Structures are given as C-alpha cells and as structure tokens.
Amino acid sequence: MLTVGNISVKQLISSADRDYSDAIRLLEEGNTYDATEKAWSAIKNLRKACLVAAKIPYETAKTTSKGLVLFIKILKALGRKDLIKTYMYFSYQLHSLGFYERIIPESDLEDTIRGEVPEWIQKIKNIIKTLQYVGLSAITSILKEIDKAKQKILQASSEYITLQQN
C-alpha cells in the first residue's frame, strides 16, 4: 500500500473505518452528538487518503487550506461534484451544526450517519483505488510558489498602506 510521509493510504482508511464503527457504536449507546464527530473524523480521514493516494504529502493533505482545496479540485476533475457537495453538507450538518452547535435533531443526525455517510464512504474508497495510479506530488511545489507570491503581495500591500498613511 502507498505511503507518503509516514502515513499510508491503508492507515488512513483503517482509521476511517474505526471511526465510522465507533460512530455506530456511539449511536447504539445513545450518544448521538459524539457519534457525529466520529463520523466526521472518518470522512476527513478519507479526504486525506484520497490525497495521499494521489501522492500528495500527508503534511499537505491534512491541512484545510491546501488539502481541502486539492481534494475539491481532484473531485471536480473527476466529475464528482456530487461528492464535494456531500462532503460540505457533512461538514456543516455533522461537524458544525451537529457536534458543535447541537441544533440538528438527533434523529436527523442518526439518519445521516447510518444512511448517507456509508454511501459516501464507499464512493470515496472507489475513487481512492483509482487515485493510486495518479501522481500529483509536483503540485506541492506549485502550491509553495503560490504561497510565496501571496506573501510578497501581502507585504507589498502592507508597505503601500503604510506609505499612504504617512
């Protein structure tokens, strides 16, 4: 199994499977809100597994600022906007409004965890199998160059504002 950094695709998938199993166990124990966070953890681990499968370093894959952006771009390139929309829905429903805000009814969260989450997991696992034949590691150097350019722009803007105020 592919390893990039010190984290393998297999480890990320195993972690996701464990988290999802824990989510189901927590639902059965009546702990719906903690189950939502375990389900969300499974989803995030599979997002990272997609990127590591495409040979993106784990250090990049685990971030929201770069990893999530790359995940979205990959899914768009594969014509899977449906999976992006579902990922964002899970982020909002399970993570934000479910676990943190606790305003989504527990029955709705349970329906999502038992119904929609395993469907999404299976679809993403199929994509991971395909991505293992893709090499996108060079994109990380492009991202570093973009970051450097952004920093230069921000610094120049700050200097410009300072000069205008004097």
Rosetta constraint file for C-alpha pairs under 8 A:
AtomPair CA 1 CA 8 HARMONIC 6.85 0.50
AtomPair CA 1 CA 9 HARMONIC 6.70 0.50
AtomPair CA 1 CA 10 HARMONIC 6.23 0.50
AtomPair CA 2 CA 8 HARMONIC 5.64 0.50
AtomPair CA 2 CA 9 HARMONIC 5.91 0.50
AtomPair CA 2 CA 10 HARMONIC 7.52 0.50
AtomPair CA 2 CA 52 HARMONIC 7.85 0.50
AtomPair CA 2 CA 53 HARMONIC 6.63 0.50
AtomPair CA 2 CA 132 HARMONIC 7.53 0.50
AtomPair CA 3 CA 7 HARMONIC 5.74 0.50
AtomPair CA 3 CA 8 HARMONIC 3.94 0.50
AtomPair CA 3 CA 9 HARMONIC 6.34 0.50
AtomPair CA 3 CA 52 HARMONIC 7.37 0.50
AtomPair CA 4 CA 8 HARMONIC 6.19 0.50
AtomPair CA 4 CA 52 HARMONIC 6.10 0.50
AtomPair CA 4 CA 55 HARMONIC 6.26 0.50
AtomPair CA 4 CA 56 HARMONIC 7.09 0.50
AtomPair CA 4 CA 57 HARMONIC 5.40 0.50
AtomPair CA 4 CA 58 HARMONIC 6.25 0.50
AtomPair CA 5 CA 57 HARMONIC 5.75 0.50
AtomPair CA 5 CA 58 HARMONIC 5.69 0.50
AtomPair CA 5 CA 59 HARMONIC 7.36 0.50
AtomPair CA 6 CA 58 HARMONIC 7.68 0.50
AtomPair CA 7 CA 11 HARMONIC 6.49 0.50
AtomPair CA 7 CA 12 HARMONIC 7.20 0.50
AtomPair CA 7 CA 58 HARMONIC 6.62 0.50
AtomPair CA 8 CA 12 HARMONIC 6.40 0.50
AtomPair CA 8 CA 49 HARMONIC 7.83 0.50
AtomPair CA 8 CA 52 HARMONIC 7.25 0.50
AtomPair CA 9 CA 13 HARMONIC 6.15 0.50
AtomPair CA 9 CA 49 HARMONIC 5.08 0.50
AtomPair CA 9 CA 50 HARMONIC 7.79 0.50
AtomPair CA 9 CA 52 HARMONIC 6.14 0.50
AtomPair CA 9 CA 53 HARMONIC 5.97 0.50
AtomPair CA 10 CA 14 HARMONIC 6.02 0.50
AtomPair CA 10 CA 49 HARMONIC 7.99 0.50
AtomPair CA 11 CA 15 HARMONIC 6.04 0.50
AtomPair CA 12 CA 16 HARMONIC 6.14 0.50
AtomPair CA 12 CA 45 HARMONIC 5.60 0.50
AtomPair CA 12 CA 46 HARMONIC 6.63 0.50
AtomPair CA 12 CA 48 HARMONIC 7.27 0.50
AtomPair CA 12 CA 49 HARMONIC 5.61 0.50
AtomPair CA 13 CA 17 HARMONIC 6.11 0.50
AtomPair CA 13 CA 45 HARMONIC 6.86 0.50
AtomPair CA 13 CA 46 HARMONIC 6.19 0.50
AtomPair CA 13 CA 49 HARMONIC 6.61 0.50
AtomPair CA 14 CA 18 HARMONIC 6.15 0.50
AtomPair CA 15 CA 19 HARMONIC 6.11 0.50
AtomPair CA 15 CA 42 HARMONIC 7.03 0.50
AtomPair CA 15 CA 45 HARMONIC 6.98 0.50
AtomPair CA 16 CA 20 HARMONIC 6.12 0.50
AtomPair CA 16 CA 41 HARMONIC 6.91 0.50
AtomPair CA 16 CA 42 HARMONIC 3.90 0.50
AtomPair CA 16 CA 43 HARMONIC 6.83 0.50
AtomPair CA 16 CA 44 HARMONIC 7.93 0.50
AtomPair CA 16 CA 45 HARMONIC 5.48 0.50
AtomPair CA 16 CA 46 HARMONIC 6.34 0.50
AtomPair CA 17 CA 21 HARMONIC 6.15 0.50
AtomPair CA 17 CA 42 HARMONIC 6.65 0.50
AtomPair CA 18 CA 22 HARMONIC 6.08 0.50
AtomPair CA 18 CA 42 HARMONIC 7.73 0.50
AtomPair CA 19 CA 23 HARMONIC 6.15 0.50
AtomPair CA 19 CA 38 HARMONIC 5.21 0.50
AtomPair CA 19 CA 39 HARMONIC 6.29 0.50
AtomPair CA 19 CA 41 HARMONIC 6.43 0.50
AtomPair CA 19 CA 42 HARMONIC 5.20 0.50
AtomPair CA 20 CA 24 HARMONIC 6.41 0.50
AtomPair CA 20 CA 38 HARMONIC 6.26 0.50
AtomPair CA 20 CA 39 HARMONIC 5.21 0.50
AtomPair CA 20 CA 41 HARMONIC 7.99 0.50
AtomPair CA 20 CA 42 HARMONIC 5.65 0.50
AtomPair CA 21 CA 25 HARMONIC 6.25 0.50
AtomPair CA 22 CA 26 HARMONIC 6.02 0.50
AtomPair CA 22 CA 35 HARMONIC 7.16 0.50
AtomPair CA 22 CA 38 HARMONIC 6.56 0.50
AtomPair CA 23 CA 27 HARMONIC 6.20 0.50
AtomPair CA 23 CA 34 HARMONIC 7.42 0.50
AtomPair CA 23 CA 35 HARMONIC 4.13 0.50
AtomPair CA 23 CA 36 HARMONIC 6.71 0.50
AtomPair CA 23 CA 37 HARMONIC 7.74 0.50
AtomPair CA 23 CA 38 HARMONIC 5.09 0.50
AtomPair CA 23 CA 39 HARMONIC 5.51 0.50
AtomPair CA 23 CA 113 HARMONIC 7.77 0.50
AtomPair CA 24 CA 28 HARMONIC 6.28 0.50
AtomPair CA 24 CA 35 HARMONIC 6.82 0.50
AtomPair CA 24 CA 113 HARMONIC 7.77 0.50
AtomPair CA 24 CA 114 HARMONIC 7.50 0.50
AtomPair CA 25 CA 29 HARMONIC 6.29 0.50
AtomPair CA 25 CA 35 HARMONIC 7.87 0.50
AtomPair CA 26 CA 30 HARMONIC 6.27 0.50
AtomPair CA 26 CA 31 HARMONIC 5.08 0.50
AtomPair CA 26 CA 32 HARMONIC 6.49 0.50
AtomPair CA 26 CA 34 HARMONIC 6.88 0.50
AtomPair CA 26 CA 35 HARMONIC 5.22 0.50
AtomPair CA 27 CA 31 HARMONIC 5.40 0.50
AtomPair CA 27 CA 32 HARMONIC 5.12 0.50
AtomPair CA 27 CA 35 HARMONIC 5.87 0.50
AtomPair CA 27 CA 110 HARMONIC 7.07 0.50
AtomPair CA 31 CA 35 HARMONIC 6.25 0.50
AtomPair CA 32 CA 36 HARMONIC 6.30 0.50
AtomPair CA 32 CA 106 HARMONIC 6.14 0.50
AtomPair CA 32 CA 109 HARMONIC 7.26 0.50
AtomPair CA 32 CA 110 HARMONIC 6.84 0.50
AtomPair CA 33 CA 37 HARMONIC 6.80 0.50
AtomPair CA 33 CA 98 HARMONIC 6.45 0.50
AtomPair CA 33 CA 99 HARMONIC 5.21 0.50
AtomPair CA 33 CA 102 HARMONIC 7.17 0.50
AtomPair CA 33 CA 106 HARMONIC 7.43 0.50
AtomPair CA 34 CA 38 HARMONIC 6.45 0.50
AtomPair CA 34 CA 99 HARMONIC 6.76 0.50
AtomPair CA 35 CA 39 HARMONIC 6.13 0.50
AtomPair CA 36 CA 40 HARMONIC 6.12 0.50
AtomPair CA 36 CA 94 HARMONIC 5.25 0.50
AtomPair CA 36 CA 95 HARMONIC 6.77 0.50
AtomPair CA 36 CA 98 HARMONIC 6.58 0.50
AtomPair CA 36 CA 99 HARMONIC 6.04 0.50
AtomPair CA 36 CA 109 HARMONIC 6.93 0.50
AtomPair CA 36 CA 113 HARMONIC 7.14 0.50
AtomPair CA 37 CA 41 HARMONIC 6.10 0.50
AtomPair CA 37 CA 94 HARMONIC 6.75 0.50
AtomPair CA 37 CA 95 HARMONIC 6.07 0.50
AtomPair CA 37 CA 99 HARMONIC 5.97 0.50
AtomPair CA 38 CA 42 HARMONIC 6.33 0.50
AtomPair CA 39 CA 43 HARMONIC 6.40 0.50
AtomPair CA 39 CA 94 HARMONIC 7.73 0.50
AtomPair CA 39 CA 113 HARMONIC 6.66 0.50
AtomPair CA 39 CA 117 HARMONIC 7.46 0.50
AtomPair CA 40 CA 44 HARMONIC 6.22 0.50
AtomPair CA 40 CA 90 HARMONIC 7.06 0.50
AtomPair CA 40 CA 91 HARMONIC 7.12 0.50
AtomPair CA 40 CA 94 HARMONIC 6.41 0.50
AtomPair CA 40 CA 95 HARMONIC 6.23 0.50
AtomPair CA 41 CA 45 HARMONIC 6.15 0.50
AtomPair CA 42 CA 46 HARMONIC 6.36 0.50
AtomPair CA 43 CA 47 HARMONIC 6.37 0.50
AtomPair CA 43 CA 87 HARMONIC 7.72 0.50
AtomPair CA 43 CA 117 HARMONIC 7.95 0.50
AtomPair CA 43 CA 121 HARMONIC 7.11 0.50
AtomPair CA 44 CA 48 HARMONIC 6.36 0.50
AtomPair CA 45 CA 49 HARMONIC 6.11 0.50
AtomPair CA 46 CA 50 HARMONIC 6.19 0.50
AtomPair CA 46 CA 121 HARMONIC 7.50 0.50
AtomPair CA 46 CA 124 HARMONIC 7.04 0.50
AtomPair CA 46 CA 125 HARMONIC 7.53 0.50
AtomPair CA 47 CA 51 HARMONIC 6.75 0.50
AtomPair CA 47 CA 61 HARMONIC 7.98 0.50
AtomPair CA 47 CA 68 HARMONIC 7.72 0.50
AtomPair CA 47 CA 71 HARMONIC 6.71 0.50
AtomPair CA 48 CA 52 HARMONIC 6.21 0.50
AtomPair CA 48 CA 58 HARMONIC 7.27 0.50
AtomPair CA 48 CA 61 HARMONIC 5.19 0.50
AtomPair CA 48 CA 62 HARMONIC 5.90 0.50
AtomPair CA 48 CA 67 HARMONIC 7.33 0.50
AtomPair CA 49 CA 53 HARMONIC 5.87 0.50
AtomPair CA 49 CA 128 HARMONIC 7.00 0.50
AtomPair CA 50 CA 54 HARMONIC 6.44 0.50
AtomPair CA 50 CA 71 HARMONIC 7.33 0.50
AtomPair CA 50 CA 124 HARMONIC 7.63 0.50
AtomPair CA 50 CA 127 HARMONIC 7.33 0.50
AtomPair CA 50 CA 128 HARMONIC 5.10 0.50
AtomPair CA 50 CA 131 HARMONIC 6.78 0.50
AtomPair CA 51 CA 55 HARMONIC 6.47 0.50
AtomPair CA 51 CA 56 HARMONIC 5.27 0.50
AtomPair CA 51 CA 57 HARMONIC 7.74 0.50
AtomPair CA 51 CA 58 HARMONIC 7.74 0.50
AtomPair CA 51 CA 61 HARMONIC 5.73 0.50
AtomPair CA 51 CA 67 HARMONIC 7.43 0.50
AtomPair CA 51 CA 70 HARMONIC 7.63 0.50
AtomPair CA 51 CA 71 HARMONIC 6.63 0.50
AtomPair CA 52 CA 56 HARMONIC 4.90 0.50
AtomPair CA 52 CA 57 HARMONIC 6.10 0.50
AtomPair CA 52 CA 58 HARMONIC 6.03 0.50
AtomPair CA 52 CA 61 HARMONIC 6.68 0.50
AtomPair CA 53 CA 128 HARMONIC 6.15 0.50
AtomPair CA 53 CA 129 HARMONIC 7.81 0.50
AtomPair CA 53 CA 131 HARMONIC 5.51 0.50
AtomPair CA 53 CA 132 HARMONIC 4.65 0.50
AtomPair CA 53 CA 134 HARMONIC 7.76 0.50
AtomPair CA 54 CA 131 HARMONIC 5.05 0.50
AtomPair CA 54 CA 132 HARMONIC 5.54 0.50
AtomPair CA 54 CA 133 HARMONIC 7.22 0.50
AtomPair CA 54 CA 134 HARMONIC 5.21 0.50
AtomPair CA 54 CA 135 HARMONIC 5.22 0.50
AtomPair CA 54 CA 136 HARMONIC 5.62 0.50
AtomPair CA 54 CA 137 HARMONIC 7.33 0.50
AtomPair CA 55 CA 132 HARMONIC 7.63 0.50
AtomPair CA 55 CA 134 HARMONIC 7.44 0.50
AtomPair CA 55 CA 135 HARMONIC 5.46 0.50
AtomPair CA 55 CA 136 HARMONIC 5.72 0.50
AtomPair CA 55 CA 137 HARMONIC 5.17 0.50
AtomPair CA 56 CA 60 HARMONIC 6.76 0.50
AtomPair CA 56 CA 61 HARMONIC 6.37 0.50
AtomPair CA 56 CA 135 HARMONIC 7.88 0.50
AtomPair CA 56 CA 136 HARMONIC 6.07 0.50
AtomPair CA 56 CA 137 HARMONIC 4.86 0.50
AtomPair CA 56 CA 139 HARMONIC 7.85 0.50
AtomPair CA 56 CA 140 HARMONIC 7.15 0.50
AtomPair CA 57 CA 61 HARMONIC 6.18 0.50
AtomPair CA 57 CA 137 HARMONIC 7.04 0.50
AtomPair CA 57 CA 140 HARMONIC 7.93 0.50
AtomPair CA 58 CA 62 HARMONIC 5.87 0.50
AtomPair CA 59 CA 63 HARMONIC 7.10 0.50
AtomPair CA 60 CA 66 HARMONIC 6.21 0.50
AtomPair CA 60 CA 67 HARMONIC 5.59 0.50
AtomPair CA 60 CA 140 HARMONIC 7.58 0.50
AtomPair CA 61 CA 66 HARMONIC 7.08 0.50
AtomPair CA 61 CA 67 HARMONIC 4.26 0.50
AtomPair CA 61 CA 68 HARMONIC 7.51 0.50
AtomPair CA 62 CA 67 HARMONIC 5.89 0.50
AtomPair CA 63 CA 67 HARMONIC 4.89 0.50
AtomPair CA 63 CA 68 HARMONIC 6.85 0.50
AtomPair CA 64 CA 68 HARMONIC 4.83 0.50
AtomPair CA 64 CA 69 HARMONIC 7.21 0.50
AtomPair CA 65 CA 69 HARMONIC 6.55 0.50
AtomPair CA 66 CA 70 HARMONIC 6.14 0.50
AtomPair CA 66 CA 143 HARMONIC 7.91 0.50
AtomPair CA 67 CA 71 HARMONIC 6.07 0.50
AtomPair CA 68 CA 72 HARMONIC 6.18 0.50
AtomPair CA 69 CA 73 HARMONIC 6.27 0.50
AtomPair CA 70 CA 74 HARMONIC 6.06 0.50
AtomPair CA 71 CA 75 HARMONIC 6.21 0.50
AtomPair CA 72 CA 76 HARMONIC 6.08 0.50
AtomPair CA 72 CA 84 HARMONIC 6.29 0.50
AtomPair CA 73 CA 77 HARMONIC 6.11 0.50
AtomPair CA 74 CA 78 HARMONIC 6.26 0.50
AtomPair CA 75 CA 79 HARMONIC 6.23 0.50
AtomPair CA 75 CA 80 HARMONIC 5.05 0.50
AtomPair CA 75 CA 81 HARMONIC 6.37 0.50
AtomPair CA 75 CA 83 HARMONIC 7.31 0.50
AtomPair CA 75 CA 84 HARMONIC 6.85 0.50
AtomPair CA 76 CA 80 HARMONIC 5.56 0.50
AtomPair CA 76 CA 81 HARMONIC 5.55 0.50
AtomPair CA 76 CA 84 HARMONIC 7.92 0.50
AtomPair CA 80 CA 84 HARMONIC 6.90 0.50
AtomPair CA 81 CA 85 HARMONIC 6.21 0.50
AtomPair CA 82 CA 86 HARMONIC 6.21 0.50
AtomPair CA 83 CA 87 HARMONIC 6.02 0.50
AtomPair CA 83 CA 120 HARMONIC 7.09 0.50
AtomPair CA 83 CA 124 HARMONIC 8.00 0.50
AtomPair CA 84 CA 88 HARMONIC 6.25 0.50
AtomPair CA 85 CA 89 HARMONIC 6.09 0.50
AtomPair CA 86 CA 90 HARMONIC 6.10 0.50
AtomPair CA 86 CA 120 HARMONIC 7.64 0.50
AtomPair CA 87 CA 91 HARMONIC 6.19 0.50
AtomPair CA 88 CA 92 HARMONIC 6.22 0.50
AtomPair CA 89 CA 93 HARMONIC 5.84 0.50
AtomPair CA 89 CA 94 HARMONIC 7.96 0.50
AtomPair CA 90 CA 94 HARMONIC 5.20 0.50
AtomPair CA 90 CA 95 HARMONIC 6.87 0.50
AtomPair CA 91 CA 95 HARMONIC 5.08 0.50
AtomPair CA 91 CA 96 HARMONIC 6.40 0.50
AtomPair CA 92 CA 96 HARMONIC 4.92 0.50
AtomPair CA 92 CA 97 HARMONIC 5.91 0.50
AtomPair CA 92 CA 98 HARMONIC 7.74 0.50
AtomPair CA 93 CA 97 HARMONIC 5.09 0.50
AtomPair CA 93 CA 98 HARMONIC 5.45 0.50
AtomPair CA 93 CA 104 HARMONIC 7.11 0.50
AtomPair CA 93 CA 109 HARMONIC 7.71 0.50
AtomPair CA 94 CA 98 HARMONIC 4.49 0.50
AtomPair CA 94 CA 99 HARMONIC 6.10 0.50
AtomPair CA 94 CA 109 HARMONIC 6.86 0.50
AtomPair CA 95 CA 99 HARMONIC 5.17 0.50
AtomPair CA 95 CA 100 HARMONIC 6.46 0.50
AtomPair CA 96 CA 100 HARMONIC 5.22 0.50
AtomPair CA 96 CA 101 HARMONIC 6.16 0.50
AtomPair CA 97 CA 101 HARMONIC 4.67 0.50
AtomPair CA 97 CA 102 HARMONIC 5.66 0.50
AtomPair CA 97 CA 103 HARMONIC 5.73 0.50
AtomPair CA 97 CA 104 HARMONIC 6.05 0.50
AtomPair CA 98 CA 102 HARMONIC 4.65 0.50
AtomPair CA 98 CA 103 HARMONIC 6.14 0.50
AtomPair CA 98 CA 104 HARMONIC 5.34 0.50
AtomPair CA 98 CA 109 HARMONIC 7.07 0.50
AtomPair CA 104 CA 108 HARMONIC 6.76 0.50
AtomPair CA 104 CA 109 HARMONIC 6.76 0.50
AtomPair CA 105 CA 109 HARMONIC 6.50 0.50
AtomPair CA 106 CA 110 HARMONIC 6.10 0.50
AtomPair CA 107 CA 111 HARMONIC 6.18 0.50
AtomPair CA 108 CA 112 HARMONIC 6.26 0.50
AtomPair CA 109 CA 113 HARMONIC 6.14 0.50
AtomPair CA 110 CA 114 HARMONIC 5.99 0.50
AtomPair CA 111 CA 115 HARMONIC 5.63 0.50
AtomPair CA 111 CA 116 HARMONIC 7.49 0.50
AtomPair CA 112 CA 116 HARMONIC 5.00 0.50
AtomPair CA 112 CA 117 HARMONIC 6.16 0.50
AtomPair CA 113 CA 117 HARMONIC 5.13 0.50
AtomPair CA 113 CA 118 HARMONIC 7.32 0.50
AtomPair CA 114 CA 118 HARMONIC 6.75 0.50
AtomPair CA 115 CA 119 HARMONIC 6.82 0.50
AtomPair CA 116 CA 120 HARMONIC 6.29 0.50
AtomPair CA 117 CA 121 HARMONIC 6.08 0.50
AtomPair CA 118 CA 122 HARMONIC 6.19 0.50
AtomPair CA 119 CA 123 HARMONIC 6.43 0.50
AtomPair CA 120 CA 124 HARMONIC 6.14 0.50
AtomPair CA 121 CA 125 HARMONIC 6.11 0.50
AtomPair CA 122 CA 126 HARMONIC 6.37 0.50
AtomPair CA 123 CA 127 HARMONIC 6.49 0.50
AtomPair CA 124 CA 128 HARMONIC 6.16 0.50
AtomPair CA 125 CA 129 HARMONIC 6.48 0.50
AtomPair CA 126 CA 130 HARMONIC 6.77 0.50
AtomPair CA 127 CA 131 HARMONIC 6.15 0.50
AtomPair CA 128 CA 132 HARMONIC 6.37 0.50
AtomPair CA 129 CA 133 HARMONIC 7.86 0.50
AtomPair CA 130 CA 134 HARMONIC 7.51 0.50
AtomPair CA 131 CA 135 HARMONIC 7.99 0.50
AtomPair CA 136 CA 140 HARMONIC 7.98 0.50
AtomPair CA 138 CA 142 HARMONIC 6.99 0.50
AtomPair CA 139 CA 143 HARMONIC 6.26 0.50
AtomPair CA 140 CA 144 HARMONIC 6.29 0.50
AtomPair CA 141 CA 145 HARMONIC 6.35 0.50
AtomPair CA 142 CA 146 HARMONIC 6.24 0.50
AtomPair CA 143 CA 147 HARMONIC 6.18 0.50
AtomPair CA 144 CA 148 HARMONIC 6.25 0.50
AtomPair CA 145 CA 149 HARMONIC 6.23 0.50
AtomPair CA 146 CA 150 HARMONIC 6.16 0.50
AtomPair CA 147 CA 151 HARMONIC 6.19 0.50
AtomPair CA 148 CA 152 HARMONIC 6.31 0.50
AtomPair CA 149 CA 153 HARMONIC 6.22 0.50
AtomPair CA 150 CA 154 HARMONIC 6.11 0.50
AtomPair CA 151 CA 155 HARMONIC 6.05 0.50
AtomPair CA 152 CA 156 HARMONIC 6.05 0.50
AtomPair CA 153 CA 157 HARMONIC 6.03 0.50
AtomPair CA 154 CA 158 HARMONIC 6.10 0.50
AtomPair CA 155 CA 159 HARMONIC 6.20 0.50
AtomPair CA 156 CA 160 HARMONIC 6.06 0.50
AtomPair CA 157 CA 161 HARMONIC 6.19 0.50
AtomPair CA 158 CA 162 HARMONIC 6.19 0.50
AtomPair CA 159 CA 163 HARMONIC 6.18 0.50
AtomPair CA 160 CA 164 HARMONIC 6.22 0.50
AtomPair CA 161 CA 165 HARMONIC 6.27 0.50
AtomPair CA 162 CA 166 HARMONIC 6.61 0.50
